[in-house]
């Protein structure tokens, strides 16, 4: 005889949340939604709070980190918070001279251009991350059953900023260094992996329920170069979590050709940008990993009918995956209307409530 499904019970803890369940491929109450860059300039309350404080100072102030992280959770009802911080923060805390220029991104005062520059990079002392542990503990206490996602920048993407000296399109200097100085390249990425692991582990030990490794610019590499010269270092970051039992999300932009490898680096969830539909991405990563994504952030600048149609398409294509975490294919654009983000959360929930 058929037995009716019991009505889903609310999550009892962040570890039982739909975000964590989808990441592990378990049944969910409804598809979880959050947005990369959900904390940021799309929110007037963020702009007000940040006024007069430099980005990298704000990231080291537990009061500001806590409040800014909570803002999008309160406003949009997203299914996860992501720590307000930045991928370059572990380098900054270690003593590397980096500034985040508004509208530009991270700018490095003394770019890494020689083998000696690699060897001169200061290590990250874990006890300098006390402010981070404080912010995470406070957040976890405030968030109740909503999970907090911790994150770090992957070694390759951090290396692009260190070597180029700032944002770049082709990452030509980075690749030139990778080909010309394979040993120093390996040492650089080893070091970046160690500090990324320290940064992640601090967040998980303070209570983060999931982690995301951002390798935003890995899509500029061929699969062969990625597999040989980058993947082992990203794997070292994720392996560095040891037996910390939190799902691992691994994301990059333009990684269509790399999706199986991004998974192989040790991900429970592969983040996908808008270029590859999720049903095709599911074929590429196989049945043992979940997917996160992949609405084009630019769609949120279009009319409501277009937004709704594209959200429905992503939800439908996401059903092909082992588990689906709804997100954008990259970060929220600063000019996005905050009301549209709230609407997307409501629509995904409405379309997927069982
Ligand atoms: O809400 C969240 O997603 C959490 C916070 C977060 C920030 N940066 C805050 C931030 C996260 C996860 C990041 C990661 C990050 N930082 C990445 C990987 C993600 C991605 O976008 O691919 C990268 C490449 C960086 C480096 C970086 N920091 C860039 C390119 C910029 C944008 C520069 C600009 O002004 O356009 C930053 C600054 C930054 N990091 C802002 C925020 C909210 C904007 C700062 C401001 O308000 O002026």
Boltz pocket constraint, residues with backbone or C-beta under 6 A from the ligand:
constraints:
  - pocket:
      binder: B
      contacts: [[A, 35], [A, 36], [A, 37], [A, 38], [A, 39], [A, 40], [A, 41], [A, 50], [A, 55], [A, 82], [A, 83], [A, 84], [A, 85], [A, 86], [A, 87], [A, 88], [A, 100], [A, 101], [A, 102], [A, 103], [A, 104], [A, 105], [A, 106], [A, 151], [A, 214], [A, 216], [A, 331]]
      max_distance: 6.0
